Amino acid sequence: MIYPANFEQKVGFDRLREQVAALCTIRGGRERLCAEQFSTSQADVERRLALADEMEQETGSVCGVCMGRTARRIRAALVVVEE
C-alpha cells in the first residue's frame, strides 16, 4: 500500500511524536525520536518495539511514558497482519 506524504499528520502520529519528545530528558534521545519515520516494515516495527522493551525494562519507562500496553497492542496487530 502506498501512503501519502502527510500520512503521519492525518493519523496524528506527528503530535504523538511531539508529546513523547517533550518527555525525553536527553537531547540525543529526543533527536533520535524526531528522526524516526512511519514504517510499514514488520521487521522495522518489531526492531523498534524490541528497543522500546529494552528501555522499559531498564528504566521502567520510555522517555517517561509506560509503553507496555501500547507495545502489546502493536504486537497483537502485527500477528493479525502476519496471518
C-alpha positions, 0 to 999 in steps of 0.5 A: 500500500502506498501512503501519502506524504502527510500520512503521519499528520492525518493519523496524528502520529506527528503530535504523538511524536511531539508529546513523547519528545517533550518527555525525553530528558536527553537531547540525543534521545529526543533527536533520535525520536524526531528522526524516526519515520512511519514504517510499514516494515514488520521487521522495522516495527518489531526492531523498534518495539524490541528497543522500546522493551529494552528501555522499559525494562531498564528504566521502567519507562520510555522517555517517561511514558509506560509503553507496555500496553501500547507495545502489546497492542502493536504486537497483537496487530502485527500477528493479525497482519502476519496471518 
